[in-house]
Amino acid sequence: MNVTVKSQQGLTLISILFILGLIAFFTLLTLKVVPIYMDHAKVVSALKAVEQTPGIETKSEHEVRDSLNKRFNLNYVYDVTQDDIKVVKHGNYLKVTIEYETVQKIAGNLSVLAEFNDSFEVGQE
């Protein structure tokens, strides 16, 4: 039973398949999760654009929602619904909060859930 060290080098077929499986899983996970965060960046961008609109604190709740919806339609944001947008207005004080979640199926019954909560306040109470 003289086995040299040179003949025992390398990976077995099972270990190569295991490593390839791990690489495939994390690649699939990345391909499913990255678009969620790219869409969230669009939501944050739209929220900042509305916040920087001159005189936004004087606009009505309907006008603020309409402005957000137009920006979402332009950027193809479909994860945020009207129920996810909360607008609080008191005089010249305006607070807009967007709280939503996104579920992305990975494979079979395996899914990824991402929850987001963004807001801004302008004006004084």
N, CA, C and O atoms as CSV, one atom per row, in Angstrom:
chain,resi,resn,atom,element,x,y,z
A,1,MET,N,N,0.825,-1.177,0.000
A,1,MET,CA,C,0.000,0.000,0.000
A,1,MET,C,C,0.876,1.249,0.000
A,1,MET,O,O,0.799,2.085,0.900
A,2,ASN,N,N,1.674,1.349,-0.987
A,2,ASN,CA,C,2.516,2.525,-1.163
A,2,ASN,C,C,1.818,3.528,-2.076
A,2,ASN,O,O,1.867,3.412,-3.300
A,3,VAL,N,N,1.177,4.502,-1.467
A,3,VAL,CA,C,0.494,5.547,-2.218
A,3,VAL,C,C,1.311,6.819,-2.052
A,3,VAL,O,O,1.603,7.245,-0.934
A,4,THR,N,N,1.667,7.405,-3.151
A,4,THR,CA,C,2.464,8.622,-3.071
A,4,THR,C,C,1.550,9.827,-2.866
A,4,THR,O,O,0.360,9.798,-3.179
A,5,VAL,N,N,2.142,10.867,-2.338
A,5,VAL,CA,C,1.391,12.095,-2.092
A,5,VAL,C,C,0.937,12.710,-3.409
A,5,VAL,O,O,-0.128,13.324,-3.475
A,6,LYS,N,N,1.732,12.551,-4.445
A,6,LYS,CA,C,1.400,13.139,-5.735
A,6,LYS,C,C,0.100,12.574,-6.305
A,6,LYS,O,O,-0.618,13.312,-6.981
A,7,SER,N,N,-0.229,11.348,-6.077
A,7,SER,CA,C,-1.446,10.759,-6.618
A,7,SER,C,C,-2.681,11.146,-5.809
A,7,SER,O,O,-3.801,10.859,-6.233
A,8,GLN,N,N,-2.504,11.789,-4.658
A,8,GLN,CA,C,-3.642,12.169,-3.829
A,8,GLN,C,C,-3.964,13.666,-3.931
A,8,GLN,O,O,-4.747,14.167,-3.124
A,9,GLN,N,N,-3.410,14.363,-4.855
A,9,GLN,CA,C,-3.657,15.791,-4.977
A,9,GLN,C,C,-4.927,16.058,-5.777
A,9,GLN,O,O,-5.346,15.239,-6.595
A,10,GLY,N,N,-5.547,17.242,-5.521
A,10,GLY,CA,C,-6.698,17.669,-6.312
A,10,GLY,C,C,-8.021,17.435,-5.617
A,10,GLY,O,O,-8.086,16.879,-4.520
A,11,LEU,N,N,-9.070,17.873,-6.286
A,11,LEU,CA,C,-10.424,17.753,-5.764
A,11,LEU,C,C,-11.109,16.532,-6.366
A,11,LEU,O,O,-10.803,16.105,-7.479
A,12,THR,N,N,-12.028,15.995,-5.609
A,12,THR,CA,C,-12.820,14.894,-6.135
A,12,THR,C,C,-13.976,15.452,-6.957
A,12,THR,O,O,-14.247,16.651,-6.897
A,13,LEU,N,N,-14.641,14.631,-7.701
A,13,LEU,CA,C,-15.766,15.058,-8.517
A,13,LEU,C,C,-16.887,15.624,-7.647
A,13,LEU,O,O,-17.529,16.605,-8.023
A,14,ILE,N,N,-17.121,15.022,-6.505
A,14,ILE,CA,C,-18.181,15.485,-5.602
A,14,ILE,C,C,-17.853,16.875,-5.066
A,14,ILE,O,O,-18.744,17.722,-4.989
A,15,SER,N,N,-16.611,17.131,-4.696
A,15,SER,CA,C,-16.258,18.447,-4.177
A,15,SER,C,C,-16.320,19.505,-5.284
A,15,SER,O,O,-16.691,20.647,-5.012
A,16,ILE,N,N,-15.971,19.158,-6.503
A,16,ILE,CA,C,-16.084,20.106,-7.624
A,16,ILE,C,C,-17.549,20.438,-7.884
A,16,ILE,O,O,-17.884,21.602,-8.103
A,17,LEU,N,N,-18.426,19.438,-7.865
A,17,LEU,CA,C,-19.854,19.674,-8.064
A,17,LEU,C,C,-20.438,20.524,-6.937
A,17,LEU,O,O,-21.289,21.381,-7.175
A,18,PHE,N,N,-19.981,20.286,-5.719
A,18,PHE,CA,C,-20.441,21.073,-4.570
A,18,PHE,C,C,-20.034,22.541,-4.728
A,18,PHE,O,O,-20.844,23.436,-4.488
A,19,ILE,N,N,-18.814,22.786,-5.119
A,19,ILE,CA,C,-18.326,24.157,-5.301
A,19,ILE,C,C,-19.083,24.832,-6.450
A,19,ILE,O,O,-19.469,25.994,-6.330
A,20,LEU,N,N,-19.297,24.128,-7.546
A,20,LEU,CA,C,-20.059,24.689,-8.667
A,20,LEU,C,C,-21.509,24.979,-8.270
A,20,LEU,O,O,-22.086,25.972,-8.712
A,21,GLY,N,N,-22.093,24.120,-7.441
A,21,GLY,CA,C,-23.445,24.347,-6.940
A,21,GLY,C,C,-23.532,25.599,-6.084
A,21,GLY,O,O,-24.480,26.376,-6.202
A,22,LEU,N,N,-22.542,25.792,-5.223
A,22,LEU,CA,C,-22.513,27.006,-4.399
A,22,LEU,C,C,-22.370,28.254,-5.266
A,22,LEU,O,O,-23.044,29.256,-5.030
A,23,ILE,N,N,-21.514,28.197,-6.243
A,23,ILE,CA,C,-21.331,29.341,-7.144
A,23,ILE,C,C,-22.625,29.630,-7.897
A,23,ILE,O,O,-23.004,30.792,-8.044
A,24,ALA,N,N,-23.306,28.594,-8.375
A,24,ALA,CA,C,-24.573,28.774,-9.100
A,24,ALA,C,C,-25.644,29.373,-8.188
A,24,ALA,O,O,-26.396,30.249,-8.616
A,25,PHE,N,N,-25.722,28.913,-6.939
A,25,PHE,CA,C,-26.717,29.422,-5.998
A,25,PHE,C,C,-26.496,30.905,-5.723
A,25,PHE,O,O,-27.442,31.690,-5.782
A,26,PHE,N,N,-25.271,31.295,-5.425
A,26,PHE,CA,C,-25.007,32.693,-5.110
A,26,PHE,C,C,-25.127,33.586,-6.343
A,26,PHE,O,O,-25.463,34.764,-6.218
A,27,THR,N,N,-24.861,33.051,-7.517
A,27,THR,CA,C,-25.082,33.815,-8.747
A,27,THR,C,C,-26.573,34.049,-8.954
A,27,THR,O,O,-26.982,35.160,-9.291
A,28,LEU,N,N,-27.383,33.021,-8.759
A,28,LEU,CA,C,-28.836,33.151,-8.879
A,28,LEU,C,C,-29.370,34.141,-7.852
A,28,LEU,O,O,-30.211,34.980,-8.175
A,29,LEU,N,N,-28.888,34.049,-6.623
A,29,LEU,CA,C,-29.316,34.958,-5.565
A,29,LEU,C,C,-28.971,36.402,-5.927
A,29,LEU,O,O,-29.788,37.303,-5.730
A,30,THR,N,N,-27.780,36.625,-6.450
A,30,THR,CA,C,-27.369,37.967,-6.856
A,30,THR,C,C,-28.238,38.488,-7.987
A,30,THR,O,O,-28.632,39.654,-7.977
A,31,LEU,N,N,-28.539,37.645,-8.959
A,31,LEU,CA,C,-29.360,38.063,-10.090
A,31,LEU,C,C,-30.797,38.389,-9.675
A,31,LEU,O,O,-31.473,39.155,-10.361
A,32,LYS,N,N,-31.265,37.831,-8.585
A,32,LYS,CA,C,-32.621,38.106,-8.113
A,32,LYS,C,C,-32.674,39.294,-7.154
A,32,LYS,O,O,-33.673,40.014,-7.130
A,33,VAL,N,N,-31.622,39.516,-6.361
A,33,VAL,CA,C,-31.646,40.546,-5.319
A,33,VAL,C,C,-31.205,41.915,-5.842
A,33,VAL,O,O,-31.766,42.931,-5.432
A,34,VAL,N,N,-30.235,41.964,-6.719
A,34,VAL,CA,C,-29.720,43.242,-7.203
A,34,VAL,C,C,-30.810,44.103,-7.858
A,34,VAL,O,O,-30.845,45.304,-7.589
A,35,PRO,N,N,-31.698,43.565,-8.699
A,35,PRO,CA,C,-32.758,44.415,-9.268
A,35,PRO,C,C,-33.694,45.022,-8.215
A,35,PRO,O,O,-34.223,46.113,-8.425
A,36,ILE,N,N,-33.904,44.337,-7.097
A,36,ILE,CA,C,-34.730,44.893,-6.024
A,36,ILE,C,C,-34.114,46.178,-5.510
A,36,ILE,O,O,-34.814,47.173,-5.323
A,37,TYR,N,N,-32.807,46.167,-5.278
A,37,TYR,CA,C,-32.132,47.353,-4.752
A,37,TYR,C,C,-31.965,48.432,-5.818
A,37,TYR,O,O,-31.890,49.615,-5.485
A,38,MET,N,N,-31.906,48.052,-7.078
A,38,MET,CA,C,-31.871,49.049,-8.147
A,38,MET,C,C,-33.211,49.778,-8.233
A,38,MET,O,O,-33.244,50.991,-8.442
A,39,ASP,N,N,-34.315,49.047,-8.075
A,39,ASP,CA,C,-35.635,49.683,-8.049
A,39,ASP,C,C,-35.794,50.573,-6.820
A,39,ASP,O,O,-36.409,51.636,-6.896
A,40,HIS,N,N,-35.247,50.145,-5.705
A,40,HIS,CA,C,-35.317,50.967,-4.491
A,40,HIS,C,C,-34.549,52.272,-4.678
A,40,HIS,O,O,-34.967,53.312,-4.169
A,41,ALA,N,N,-33.446,52.227,-5.393
A,41,ALA,CA,C,-32.693,53.454,-5.680
A,41,ALA,C,C,-33.543,54.431,-6.494
A,41,ALA,O,O,-33.429,55.644,-6.319
A,42,LYS,N,N,-34.389,53.914,-7.376
A,42,LYS,CA,C,-35.300,54.762,-8.150
A,42,LYS,C,C,-36.349,55.403,-7.248
A,42,LYS,O,O,-36.715,56.563,-7.442
A,43,VAL,N,N,-36.834,54.646,-6.258
A,43,VAL,CA,C,-37.812,55.186,-5.310
A,43,VAL,C,C,-37.177,56.309,-4.496
A,43,VAL,O,O,-37.783,57.364,-4.315
A,44,VAL,N,N,-35.971,56.088,-4.010
A,44,VAL,CA,C,-35.266,57.107,-3.219
A,44,VAL,C,C,-35.011,58.347,-4.069
A,44,VAL,O,O,-35.150,59.471,-3.588
A,45,SER,N,N,-34.641,58.144,-5.323
A,45,SER,CA,C,-34.392,59.260,-6.233
A,45,SER,C,C,-35.662,60.082,-6.458
A,45,SER,O,O,-35.613,61.312,-6.444
A,46,ALA,N,N,-36.782,59.422,-6.660
A,46,ALA,CA,C,-38.053,60.124,-6.852
A,46,ALA,C,C,-38.452,60.882,-5.597
A,46,ALA,O,O,-38.958,62.001,-5.680
A,47,LEU,N,N,-38.226,60.281,-4.439
A,47,LEU,CA,C,-38.562,60.921,-3.176
A,47,LEU,C,C,-37.705,62.173,-2.967
A,47,LEU,O,O,-38.216,63.202,-2.525
A,48,LYS,N,N,-36.418,62.097,-3.278
A,48,LYS,CA,C,-35.536,63.262,-3.153
A,48,LYS,C,C,-35.927,64.360,-4.138
A,48,LYS,O,O,-35.874,65.543,-3.804
A,49,ALA,N,N,-36.318,63.971,-5.346
A,49,ALA,CA,C,-36.732,64.959,-6.345
A,49,ALA,C,C,-37.984,65.701,-5.890
A,49,ALA,O,O,-38.088,66.913,-6.078
A,50,VAL,N,N,-38.932,64.985,-5.295
A,50,VAL,CA,C,-40.148,65.632,-4.791
A,50,VAL,C,C,-39.803,66.535,-3.613
A,50,VAL,O,O,-40.351,67.630,-3.484
A,51,GLU,N,N,-38.892,66.076,-2.750
A,51,GLU,CA,C,-38.489,66.884,-1.596
A,51,GLU,C,C,-37.843,68.200,-2.040
A,51,GLU,O,O,-38.028,69.224,-1.383
A,52,GLN,N,N,-37.097,68.188,-3.135
A,52,GLN,CA,C,-36.390,69.373,-3.605
A,52,GLN,C,C,-37.236,70.253,-4.518
A,52,GLN,O,O,-36.759,71.279,-5.004
A,53,THR,N,N,-38.484,69.865,-4.757
A,53,THR,CA,C,-39.380,70.684,-5.566
A,53,THR,C,C,-39.681,71.978,-4.822
A,53,THR,O,O,-40.085,71.941,-3.660
A,54,PRO,N,N,-39.489,73.123,-5.474
A,54,PRO,CA,C,-39.780,74.398,-4.793
A,54,PRO,C,C,-41.253,74.500,-4.407
A,54,PRO,O,O,-42.137,74.231,-5.221
A,55,GLY,N,N,-41.504,74.885,-3.179
A,55,GLY,CA,C,-42.867,75.079,-2.701
A,55,GLY,C,C,-43.648,73.801,-2.485
A,55,GLY,O,O,-44.878,73.828,-2.487
A,56,ILE,N,N,-42.964,72.678,-2.298
A,56,ILE,CA,C,-43.670,71.404,-2.127
A,56,ILE,C,C,-44.523,71.396,-0.858
A,56,ILE,O,O,-45.556,70.728,-0.811
A,57,GLU,N,N,-44.094,72.137,0.175
A,57,GLU,CA,C,-44.848,72.127,1.436
A,57,GLU,C,C,-46.194,72.830,1.308
A,57,GLU,O,O,-47.063,72.651,2.162
A,58,THR,N,N,-46.383,73.625,0.259
A,58,THR,CA,C,-47.661,74.311,0.069
A,58,THR,C,C,-48.622,73.513,-0.803
A,58,THR,O,O,-49.793,73.877,-0.911
A,59,LYS,N,N,-48.166,72.458,-1.412
A,59,LYS,CA,C,-49.025,71.654,-2.297
A,59,LYS,C,C,-49.926,70.735,-1.474
A,59,LYS,O,O,-49.627,70.410,-0.324
A,60,SER,N,N,-51.020,70.329,-2.082
A,60,SER,CA,C,-51.971,69.446,-1.395
A,60,SER,C,C,-51.454,68.004,-1.404
A,60,SER,O,O,-50.507,67.666,-2.114
A,61,GLU,N,N,-52.097,67.181,-0.606
A,61,GLU,CA,C,-51.723,65.761,-0.535
A,61,GLU,C,C,-51.884,65.098,-1.899
A,61,GLU,O,O,-51.046,64.292,-2.304
A,62,HIS,N,N,-52.946,65.432,-2.597
A,62,HIS,CA,C,-53.193,64.854,-3.929
A,62,HIS,C,C,-52.082,65.249,-4.906
A,62,HIS,O,O,-51.630,64.415,-5.690
A,63,GLU,N,N,-51.645,66.491,-4.868
A,63,GLU,CA,C,-50.589,66.952,-5.775
A,63,GLU,C,C,-49.253,66.262,-5.480
A,63,GLU,O,O,-48.498,65.946,-6.399
A,64,VAL,N,N,-48.968,66.032,-4.206
A,64,VAL,CA,C,-47.730,65.337,-3.827
A,64,VAL,C,C,-47.772,63.895,-4.311
A,64,VAL,O,O,-46.801,63.400,-4.883
A,65,ARG,N,N,-48.889,63.224,-4.083
A,65,ARG,CA,C,-49.035,61.838,-4.547
A,65,ARG,C,C,-48.943,61.753,-6.072
A,65,ARG,O,O,-48.321,60.839,-6.615
A,66,ASP,N,N,-49.565,62.709,-6.750
A,66,ASP,CA,C,-49.534,62.725,-8.204
A,66,ASP,C,C,-48.108,62.930,-8.718
A,66,ASP,O,O,-47.698,62.292,-9.688
A,67,SER,N,N,-47.367,63.803,-8.079
A,67,SER,CA,C,-45.975,64.035,-8.464
A,67,SER,C,C,-45.129,62.776,-8.281
A,67,SER,O,O,-44.314,62.436,-9.139
A,68,LEU,N,N,-45.329,62.090,-7.161
A,68,LEU,CA,C,-44.603,60.831,-6.924
A,68,LEU,C,C,-44.986,59.774,-7.958
A,68,LEU,O,O,-44.119,59.081,-8.489
A,69,ASN,N,N,-46.281,59.651,-8.243
A,69,ASN,CA,C,-46.723,58.647,-9.214
A,69,ASN,C,C,-46.167,58.905,-10.601
A,69,ASN,O,O,-45.804,57.965,-11.307
A,70,LYS,N,N,-46.095,60.161,-11.000
A,70,LYS,CA,C,-45.516,60.477,-12.310
A,70,LYS,C,C,-44.053,60.064,-12.363
A,70,LYS,O,O,-43.595,59.519,-13.367
A,71,ARG,N,N,-43.320,60.322,-11.287
A,71,ARG,CA,C,-41.903,59.940,-11.250
A,71,ARG,C,C,-41.741,58.420,-11.229
A,71,ARG,O,O,-40.820,57.882,-11.844
A,72,PHE,N,N,-42.632,57.733,-10.523
A,72,PHE,CA,C,-42.572,56.266,-10.501
A,72,PHE,C,C,-42.873,55.688,-11.881
A,72,PHE,O,O,-42.224,54.734,-12.309
A,73,ASN,N,N,-43.855,56.261,-12.580
A,73,ASN,CA,C,-44.181,55.780,-13.921
A,73,ASN,C,C,-43.040,56.021,-14.896
A,73,ASN,O,O,-42.762,55.177,-15.747
A,74,LEU,N,N,-42.379,57.164,-14.778
A,74,LEU,CA,C,-41.238,57.461,-15.645
A,74,LEU,C,C,-40.091,56.483,-15.443
A,74,LEU,O,O,-39.401,56.118,-16.395
A,75,ASN,N,N,-39.888,56.057,-14.193
A,75,ASN,CA,C,-38.769,55.172,-13.855
A,75,ASN,C,C,-39.164,53.701,-13.791
A,75,ASN,O,O,-38.354,52.866,-13.389
A,76,TYR,N,N,-40.390,53.371,-14.179
A,76,TYR,CA,C,-40.868,51.982,-14.186
A,76,TYR,C,C,-40.789,51.328,-12.805
A,76,TYR,O,O,-40.296,50.209,-12.662
A,77,VAL,N,N,-41.280,52.042,-11.795
A,77,VAL,CA,C,-41.345,51.503,-10.439
A,77,VAL,C,C,-42.747,50.953,-10.230
A,77,VAL,O,O,-43.724,51.700,-10.262
A,78,TYR,N,N,-42.845,49.636,-10.015
A,78,TYR,CA,C,-44.148,48.993,-9.862
A,78,TYR,C,C,-44.369,48.393,-8.472
A,78,TYR,O,O,-45.459,47.904,-8.175
A,79,ASP,N,N,-43.351,48.428,-7.629
A,79,ASP,CA,C,-43.472,47.810,-6.307
A,79,ASP,C,C,-44.208,48.690,-5.303
A,79,ASP,O,O,-44.721,48.178,-4.308
A,80,VAL,N,N,-44.273,49.987,-5.532
A,80,VAL,CA,C,-44.899,50.925,-4.599
A,80,VAL,C,C,-46.328,51.190,-5.054
A,80,VAL,O,O,-46.568,51.568,-6.201
A,81,THR,N,N,-47.276,50.985,-4.137
A,81,THR,CA,C,-48.683,51.257,-4.426
A,81,THR,C,C,-49.122,52.509,-3.668
A,81,THR,O,O,-48.368,53.043,-2.854
A,82,GLN,N,N,-50.324,52.967,-3.931
A,82,GLN,CA,C,-50.847,54.145,-3.234
A,82,GLN,C,C,-50.987,53.893,-1.730
A,82,GLN,O,O,-50.860,54.823,-0.935
A,83,ASP,N,N,-51.245,52.656,-1.340
A,83,ASP,CA,C,-51.379,52.334,0.083
A,83,ASP,C,C,-50.034,52.404,0.804
A,83,ASP,O,O,-50.001,52.547,2.026
A,84,ASP,N,N,-48.931,52.308,0.073
A,84,ASP,CA,C,-47.598,52.356,0.674
A,84,ASP,C,C,-47.127,53.781,0.938
A,84,ASP,O,O,-46.166,53.990,1.679
A,85,ILE,N,N,-47.798,54.765,0.334
A,85,ILE,CA,C,-47.399,56.168,0.474
A,85,ILE,C,C,-48.278,56.831,1.520
A,85,ILE,O,O,-49.504,56.805,1.414
A,86,LYS,N,N,-47.655,57.424,2.529
A,86,LYS,CA,C,-48.387,58.137,3.580
A,86,LYS,C,C,-47.940,59.599,3.549
A,86,LYS,O,O,-46.751,59.905,3.640
A,87,VAL,N,N,-48.919,60.491,3.419
A,87,VAL,CA,C,-48.644,61.926,3.375
A,87,VAL,C,C,-49.323,62.578,4.565
A,87,VAL,O,O,-50.534,62.444,4.742
A,88,VAL,N,N,-48.541,63.290,5.390
A,88,VAL,CA,C,-49.072,64.022,6.538
A,88,VAL,C,C,-48.829,65.498,6.272
A,88,VAL,O,O,-47.697,65.920,6.036
A,89,LYS,N,N,-49.913,66.288,6.312
A,89,LYS,CA,C,-49.801,67.711,6.017
A,89,LYS,C,C,-50.514,68.507,7.096
A,89,LYS,O,O,-51.689,68.273,7.380
A,90,HIS,N,N,-49.783,69.465,7.704
A,90,HIS,CA,C,-50.341,70.397,8.688
A,90,HIS,C,C,-49.806,71.782,8.346
A,90,HIS,O,O,-48.645,72.078,8.630
A,91,GLY,N,N,-50.617,72.621,7.751
A,91,GLY,CA,C,-50.176,73.963,7.377
A,91,GLY,C,C,-49.040,73.895,6.368
A,91,GLY,O,O,-49.208,73.369,5.268
A,92,ASN,N,N,-47.874,74.432,6.749
A,92,ASN,CA,C,-46.700,74.395,5.871
A,92,ASN,C,C,-45.760,73.242,6.211
A,92,ASN,O,O,-44.610,73.240,5.771
A,93,TYR,N,N,-46.221,72.276,6.974
A,93,TYR,CA,C,-45.416,71.097,7.320
A,93,TYR,C,C,-45.890,69.931,6.460
A,93,TYR,O,O,-47.088,69.683,6.330
A,94,LEU,N,N,-44.930,69.223,5.876
A,94,LEU,CA,C,-45.251,68.073,5.031
A,94,LEU,C,C,-44.296,66.935,5.358
A,94,LEU,O,O,-43.079,67.116,5.389
A,95,LYS,N,N,-44.859,65.772,5.597
A,95,LYS,CA,C,-44.058,64.561,5.808
A,95,LYS,C,C,-44.590,63.488,4.867
A,95,LYS,O,O,-45.779,63.170,4.871
A,96,VAL,N,N,-43.680,62.935,4.058
A,96,VAL,CA,C,-44.041,61.865,3.135
A,96,VAL,C,C,-43.245,60.628,3.518
A,96,VAL,O,O,-42.020,60.678,3.626
A,97,THR,N,N,-43.940,59.522,3.722
A,97,THR,CA,C,-43.318,58.256,4.082
A,97,THR,C,C,-43.731,57.192,3.070
A,97,THR,O,O,-44.906,57.045,2.736
A,98,ILE,N,N,-42.738,56.463,2.597
A,98,ILE,CA,C,-43.011,55.335,1.703
A,98,ILE,C,C,-42.470,54.085,2.389
A,98,ILE,O,O,-41.266,53.946,2.604
A,99,GLU,N,N,-43.372,53.193,2.720
A,99,GLU,CA,C,-43.010,51.943,3.393
A,99,GLU,C,C,-43.588,50.795,2.580
A,99,GLU,O,O,-44.805,50.654,2.460
A,100,TYR,N,N,-42.703,49.976,2.023
A,100,TYR,CA,C,-43.165,48.885,1.174
A,100,TYR,C,C,-42.224,47.690,1.292
A,100,TYR,O,O,-41.106,47.798,1.797
A,101,GLU,N,N,-42.705,46.567,0.818
A,101,GLU,CA,C,-41.887,45.351,0.807
A,101,GLU,C,C,-42.020,44.677,-0.554
A,101,GLU,O,O,-43.030,44.802,-1.246
A,102,THR,N,N,-40.961,43.958,-0.907
A,102,THR,CA,C,-40.911,43.255,-2.177
A,102,THR,C,C,-40.525,41.810,-1.928
A,102,THR,O,O,-39.575,41.533,-1.196
A,103,VAL,N,N,-41.260,40.885,-2.537
A,103,VAL,CA,C,-40.947,39.466,-2.435
A,103,VAL,C,C,-40.535,38.976,-3.817
A,103,VAL,O,O,-41.256,39.166,-4.796
A,104,GLN,N,N,-39.382,38.350,-3.884
A,104,GLN,CA,C,-38.868,37.821,-5.152
A,104,GLN,C,C,-38.636,36.324,-4.998
A,104,GLN,O,O,-37.890,35.893,-4.119
A,105,LYS,N,N,-39.280,35.531,-5.859
A,105,LYS,CA,C,-39.086,34.077,-5.805
A,105,LYS,C,C,-37.700,33.725,-6.322
A,105,LYS,O,O,-37.241,34.268,-7.327
A,106,ILE,N,N,-37.043,32.815,-5.624
A,106,ILE,CA,C,-35.724,32.349,-6.046
A,106,ILE,C,C,-35.881,31.031,-6.819
A,106,ILE,O,O,-35.574,30.956,-8.008
A,107,ALA,N,N,-36.357,30.015,-6.131
A,107,ALA,CA,C,-36.587,28.712,-6.764
A,107,ALA,C,C,-37.539,27.919,-5.874
A,107,ALA,O,O,-37.379,27.897,-4.653
A,108,GLY,N,N,-38.502,27.284,-6.466
A,108,GLY,CA,C,-39.450,26.471,-5.691
A,108,GLY,C,C,-40.194,27.325,-4.683
A,108,GLY,O,O,-40.838,28.308,-5.047
A,109,ASN,N,N,-40.105,26.948,-3.410
A,109,ASN,CA,C,-40.768,27.719,-2.360
A,109,ASN,C,C,-39.795,28.631,-1.616
A,109,ASN,O,O,-40.108,29.097,-0.520
A,110,LEU,N,N,-38.636,28.889,-2.184
A,110,LEU,CA,C,-37.627,29.768,-1.599
A,110,LEU,C,C,-37.791,31.170,-2.173
A,110,LEU,O,O,-37.758,31.359,-3.389
A,111,SER,N,N,-37.970,32.158,-1.285
A,111,SER,CA,C,-38.176,33.545,-1.710
A,111,SER,C,C,-37.299,34.477,-0.890
A,111,SER,O,O,-36.802,34.118,0.178
A,112,VAL,N,N,-37.123,35.685,-1.418
A,112,VAL,CA,C,-36.390,36.739,-0.715
A,112,VAL,C,C,-37.375,37.868,-0.441
A,112,VAL,O,O,-38.103,38.288,-1.340
A,113,LEU,N,N,-37.401,38.363,0.802
A,113,LEU,CA,C,-38.257,39.470,1.196
A,113,LEU,C,C,-37.363,40.656,1.531
A,113,LEU,O,O,-36.444,40.536,2.342
A,114,ALA,N,N,-37.629,41.797,0.910
A,114,ALA,CA,C,-36.898,43.021,1.214
A,114,ALA,C,C,-37.908,44.079,1.648
A,114,ALA,O,O,-38.891,44.325,0.949
A,115,GLU,N,N,-37.669,44.704,2.802
A,115,GLU,CA,C,-38.547,45.740,3.331
A,115,GLU,C,C,-37.822,47.073,3.288
A,115,GLU,O,O,-36.645,47.159,3.638
A,116,PHE,N,N,-38.530,48.118,2.857
A,116,PHE,CA,C,-37.937,49.447,2.748
A,116,PHE,C,C,-38.829,50.469,3.426
A,116,PHE,O,O,-40.055,50.352,3.400
A,117,ASN,N,N,-38.209,51.473,4.036
A,117,ASN,CA,C,-38.927,52.556,4.694
A,117,ASN,C,C,-38.134,53.839,4.478
A,117,ASN,O,O,-37.046,54.003,5.031
A,118,ASP,N,N,-38.679,54.749,3.673
A,118,ASP,CA,C,-38.024,56.017,3.372
A,118,ASP,C,C,-38.996,57.156,3.621
A,118,ASP,O,O,-40.203,57.000,3.439
A,119,SER,N,N,-38.468,58.307,4.041
A,119,SER,CA,C,-39.340,59.452,4.277
A,119,SER,C,C,-38.553,60.755,4.192
A,119,SER,O,O,-37.322,60.769,4.195
A,120,PHE,N,N,-39.308,61.845,4.118
A,120,PHE,CA,C,-38.715,63.176,4.229
A,120,PHE,C,C,-39.723,64.107,4.881
A,120,PHE,O,O,-40.932,63.875,4.843
A,121,GLU,N,N,-39.188,65.175,5.486
A,121,GLU,CA,C,-40.008,66.196,6.119
A,121,GLU,C,C,-39.541,67.557,5.619
A,121,GLU,O,O,-38.340,67.806,5.510
A,122,VAL,N,N,-40.484,68.426,5.319
A,122,VAL,CA,C,-40.163,69.800,4.928
A,122,VAL,C,C,-41.143,70.742,5.644
A,122,VAL,O,O,-42.253,70.348,6.000
A,123,GLY,N,N,-40.712,71.980,5.845
A,123,GLY,CA,C,-41.557,72.977,6.491
A,123,GLY,C,C,-41.507,72.870,7.996
A,123,GLY,O,O,-40.751,72.075,8.555
A,124,GLN,N,N,-42.317,73.674,8.640
A,124,GLN,CA,C,-42.383,73.688,10.102
A,124,GLN,C,C,-43.826,73.510,10.544
A,124,GLN,O,O,-44.763,73.968,9.890
A,125,GLU,N,N,-43.975,72.827,11.678
A,125,GLU,CA,C,-45.317,72.577,12.205
A,125,GLU,C,C,-45.895,73.828,12.815
A,125,GLU,O,O,-47.021,73.810,13.311
